[in-house]
Every structure is written in structure tokens, then in C-alpha cells.
Amino acid sequence: MKRLFWLSVGAGAGVYASHRVKRRVERLAREWSPEGVAVRAVHAGQGAGRRLRDFAAEVRAESAAREEELREAVGLDQTLPEPEEPRGSRRVLRARYTIVNDKDGH
């Protein structure tokens, strides 16, 4: 009776182990089949695209913030002062030549 018990326990363990191994092998075969590899590639591509879009949005936001800091530091957004109007209606031109009145007439 004792031997029959251990024989049935061994047979049950063998059936259970072979069932588990069979399921694992089938799962690996599905994952590494061309369809399974394609599905994994699509999911990886979608995840990478989403991460790339998130990264680009973060870069745009940070660059806009940094540009604002630089504009504030340099003062680019300040309004320029209005130009002053000339005091008279006369326009002053610079002379090209200087006339010198020497005693010698040169």
C-alpha cells in the first residue's frame, strides 16, 4: 500500500510538471513566433512614440521658460523710449571740409 501511494504521488507530480512545462513552452513559442514578435514590436514602438512626444513637449516647455528668463535678464521686452523731436526746424549737416582763415590765406 505504501508503494502504491508513492507511485501515485510521483505520477501526479510528473503529470503536473509536464503540464506546466508544456504551457511554458507554448507561451514562449507564441511570443517568439513572427506574429508575437510583431505584436511586441508594435507595442514597443507605440510606447517609444508616446515617450518621444512627452519628451518633446517637455523640451518645448522648458525652452520657453528659459527664453522668458533670458528675455527678462536682457530686457528685450521693455518698450523703447520715444525719440526726441528736434529743437528747431533747422537741420544741421556736418561739413566735409573745414575752412580755415589764416593770416597767410591758406
Summary of the structure (lengths in Angstrom):
residues: 106
radius of gyration: 44.1
end to end distance: 144.9
largest distance: 149.2
contacts: 156
relative contact order: 0.03
helix: 67%
strand: 0%
